[in-house]
């Protein structure tokens, strides 16, 4: 299975390309949704890497795919500027998953 990148900047795409991962650059919600549809239609792609900024354009669609489709795996990654999430993001997910505060 292959990986594919949907990014909002050229630097992330170049970095992933150096690692052997193809991708596209999108600038609008419509372009991003179109790229996501095309990528999901390709049966060879098992993992879609998507930058946090792009995934913030349509969080409802990302959640729907994660809940209702077994393939592909969608992984949100930070871009070259770093993550936009709070520092305790992972701990919050863990707390919600097990139901107690650690």
Contact map, one row per residue, 1 for C-alpha under 8 A:
111000000000000000000000000000000000000000011110000000000000000000000000000000000000000000000000000000
111100000000000000001000000000000000000000011110000000000000000000000000000000000000000000000000000000
111110000000000000001100000000000000000000001111100000000000000000000000000000000000000000000000000000
011111000000000000001110000000000000001000001011100000000000000000000000000000000000000000000000000000
001111100000100100001111000000000000000000000001110000000000000000000000000000000000000000000000000000
000111110000000000000011110000010011000000000001111001000000000000000000000000000000000000000000000000
000011111101100000000011110000000000000000000000011001000000000000000000000000000000000000000000000000
000001111100000000000000111000000000000000000000001011000000000000000000000000000000000000000000000000
000000111111100000000000110000000000000000000000000000000000000000000000000000100000000000000000000000
000000111111110000000000100000000000000000000000000000000000000000000000000000000000000000000000000000
000000001111111000000000000000000000000000000000000000000000000000000000000000010000000000000000000000
000000101111111100000000000000000000000000000000000000000000000000000000000000110000000000000000000000
000010101111111110000111100000000000000000000000000000000000000000000000000000000000000000000000000000
000000000111111111000000000000000000000000000000000000000000000000000000000000000000000000000000000000
000000000011111111100000000000000000000000000000000000000000000000000000000000000000000000000000000000
000010000001111111111110000000000000000000000000000000000000000000000000000000000000000000000000000000
000000000000111111111110000000000000000000000000000000000000000000000000000000000000000000000000000000
000000000000011111111000000000000000000000000000000000000000000000000000000000000000000000000000000000
000000000000001111111000000000000000000000000000000000000000000000000000000000000000000000000000000000
000000000000000111111100000000000000000000000000000000000000000000000000000000000000000000000000000000
011110000000000111111110000000000000000000000000000000000000000000000000000000000000000000000000000000
001110000000100110011111000000000000000000000000000000000000000000000000000000000000000000000000000000
000111100000100110001111100000000000000000000000000000000000000000000000000000000000000000000000000000
000011100000100000000111110000000010000000000000000000000000000000000000000000000000000000000000000000
000001111100100000000011111000000000000000000000000000000000000000000000000000000000000000000000000000
000001111000000000000001111110110010000000000000000001000000000000000000000000000000000000000000000000
000000010000000000000000111110110000000000000000000000000000000000000000000000000000000000000000000000
000000000000000000000000011111110000000000000000000000000000000000000000000000000000000000000000000000
000000000000000000000000011111111000000000000000000001001100000000000000000000000000000000000000000000
000000000000000000000000000111111100000000000000000000000000000000000000000000000000000000000000000000
000000000000000000000000011111111110000000000000000000000000000000000000000000000000000000000000000000
000001000000000000000000011111111111000000000000000001000000000000000000000000000000000000000000000000
000000000000000000000000000011111111100000000000000000000000000000000000000000000000000000000000000000
000000000000000000000000000001111111110000000000000000000000000000000000000000000000000000000000000000
000001000000000000000001010000111111111000000000000000000000000000000000000000000000000000000000000000
000001000000000000000000000000011111111100000000000000000000000000000000000000000000000000000000000000
000000000000000000000000000000001111111110000000000000000000000000000000000000000000000000000000000000
000000000000000000000000000000000111111111000000000000000000000000000000000000000000000000000000000000
000100000000000000000000000000000011111111001001000000000000000000000000000000000000000000000000000000
000000000000000000000000000000000001111111101000000000000000000000000001000000000000000000000000000000
000000000000000000000000000000000000111111100000000000000000000000000000000000000000000000000000000000
000000000000000000000000000000000000011111111000000000000000000000000000000000000000000000000000000000
000000000000000000000000000000000000000111111100000000000000000000000000000000000000000000000000000000
110000000000000000000000000000000000000001111100000000000000000000000000000000000000000000000000000000
111100000000000000000000000000000000001101111111000000000000000000000001000000000000000000000000000000
111000000000000000000000000000000000000000111111000000000000000000000011100000000000000000000000000000
111100000000000000000000000000000000000000001111100000000000000000000011111000000000000000000000000000
001111000000000000000000000000000000001000001111110000000000000000000001111000000000000000000000000000
001111000000000000000000000000000000000000000011111000000000000000000000011110000000000000000000000000
000011100000000000000000000000000000000000000001111101100000000000000000011110000000000000000000000000
000001110000000000000000000000000000000000000000111111100000000000000000000111100000000000000000000000
000000000000000000000000000000000000000000000000011111110000000000000000000111100011000000000000000000
000000010000000000000000000000000000000000000000001111111000000000000000000000000000000000000000000000
000001110000000000000000010010010000000000000000011111111100000000000000000000000000000000000000000000
000000000000000000000000000000000000000000000000011111111110010000000000000100000000000000000000000000
000000000000000000000000000000000000000000000000000111111110000000000000000000000000000000000000000000
000000000000000000000000000010000000000000000000000011111110000000000000000000000000000000000000000000
000000000000000000000000000010000000000000000000000001111111110000000000000000000000000000000000000000
000000000000000000000000000000000000000000000000000000111111111000000000000000000000000000000000000000
000000000000000000000000000000000000000000000000000000000111111100000000000000000000000000000000000000
000000000000000000000000000000000000000000000000000000000111111110000000000000000000000000000000000000
000000000000000000000000000000000000000000000000000000100111111111000000010000000000000000000000000000
000000000000000000000000000000000000000000000000000000000011111111100000000000000000000000000000000000
000000000000000000000000000000000000000000000000000000000001111111111000000000000000000000000000000000
000000000000000000000000000000000000000000000000000000000000111111111000000000000000000000000000000000
000000000000000000000000000000000000000000000000000000000000011111111100110000000000000000000000000000
000000000000000000000000000000000000000000000000000000000000001111111000000000000000000000000000000000
000000000000000000000000000000000000000000000000000000000000000111111100000000000000000000000000000000
000000000000000000000000000000000000000000000000000000000000000111111111000000000000000000000000000000
000000000000000000000000000000000000000000000000000000000000000001011111100000000000000000000000000000
000000000000000000000000000000000000000000000110000000000000000000001111100000000000000000000000000000
000000000000000000000000000000000000000100001111000000000000000000001111110000000000000000000000000000
000000000000000000000000000000000000000000000111000000000000000001000111111000000000000000000000000000
000000000000000000000000000000000000000000000011110000000000010001000001111100000000000000000000000000
000000000000000000000000000000000000000000000011110000000000000000000000111110000000000000000000000000
000000000000000000000000000000000000000000000000111100100000000000000000011111000000000000000000000000
000000000000000000000000000000000000000000000000111100000000000000000000001111100010000000000000000000
000000000000000000000000000000000000000000000000001100000000000000000000000111111111000000000000000000
000000001001000000000000000000000000000000000000001100000000000000000000000011111110000000000000000000
000000000011000000000000000000000000000000000000000000000000000000000000000001111100000000000000000000
000000000000000000000000000000000000000000000000000000000000000000000000000001111110000000000000000000
000000000000000000000000000000000000000000000000000000000000000000000000000001111111000000000000000000
000000000000000000000000000000000000000000000000000100000000000000000000000011101111100000000000000000
000000000000000000000000000000000000000000000000000100000000000000000000000001000111110000000000000000
000000000000000000000000000000000000000000000000000000000000000000000000000000000011111010000000000000
000000000000000000000000000000000000000000000000000000000000000000000000000000000001111110000000000000
000000000000000000000000000000000000000000000000000000000000000000000000000000000000111111000000000000
000000000000000000000000000000000000000000000000000000000000000000000000000000000000011111110000000000
000000000000000000000000000000000000000000000000000000000000000000000000000000000000111111111000000000
000000000000000000000000000000000000000000000000000000000000000000000000000000000000001111111100000000
000000000000000000000000000000000000000000000000000000000000000000000000000000000000000111111110000001
000000000000000000000000000000000000000000000000000000000000000000000000000000000000000111111111000000
000000000000000000000000000000000000000000000000000000000000000000000000000000000000000011111111100000
000000000000000000000000000000000000000000000000000000000000000000000000000000000000000001111111110000
000000000000000000000000000000000000000000000000000000000000000000000000000000000000000000111111111111
000000000000000000000000000000000000000000000000000000000000000000000000000000000000000000011111111100
000000000000000000000000000000000000000000000000000000000000000000000000000000000000000000001111111000
000000000000000000000000000000000000000000000000000000000000000000000000000000000000000000000111111100
000000000000000000000000000000000000000000000000000000000000000000000000000000000000000000000011111110
000000000000000000000000000000000000000000000000000000000000000000000000000000000000000000000011011111
000000000000000000000000000000000000000000000000000000000000000000000000000000000000000000000010001111
000000000000000000000000000000000000000000000000000000000000000000000000000000000000000000100010000111
